[in-house]
Structures are given as C-alpha cells and as structure tokens.
Amino acid sequence: MANIASARKRARQNEKRRQHNASLRSELRSAVKNVRKAIEAGDKSAARGVLQAASGVIDSIADKDIIHKNKAARHKSRLAAAIKAMA
C-alpha cells in the first residue's frame, strides 16, 4: 500500500476509474450480445434496429478510449455484415 498521500490518492483514483471502465466494457459486451441475439432470432429489421442502438454505445465507448476506435469499427462492421448475410 502507498505511504505518500499523493500515491494514496492516485491509488483511489485508479480504482474508481477501473470500476467505471469495467462497467462501460460490460455495457459494450451487452450491446454486442443483444445484436447477436437479434440475428439468431432471424428478424432482420429488428436486428437492424438493435444494431443502430448498439452502434451509438460502441462509438461512445470508443470516444472515451475504453476500446480503440479500430476495434469499435471492427465490431460494427462484423455485426453489420452478419445482418446483411441474413436470408
């Protein structure tokens, strides 16, 4: 454990930030999972709507540097391709 006051404060800040980032990552995973569920259900128009909502979540998390912008783009691209590939 840190002995210096500034190091103790930094440890508190890091823990708070870690928890906040973890909740945002969880939100991202849930958004992606919801799109995958919609794709598996087979309803293309519903899947498109869920993807549109998820895209906003993915972009906002990328803007906060929780994930890299390229990773966000890759998620959105693959989900869109999966929807497009639906019969």
Secondary structure, 3 states (H helix, E strand, C coil): CCCCHHHHHHHHHHHHHHHHHHHHHHHHHHHHHHHHHHHHHCCHHHHHHHHHHHHHHHHHHHHCCCCCHHHHHHHHHHHHHHHHCCC
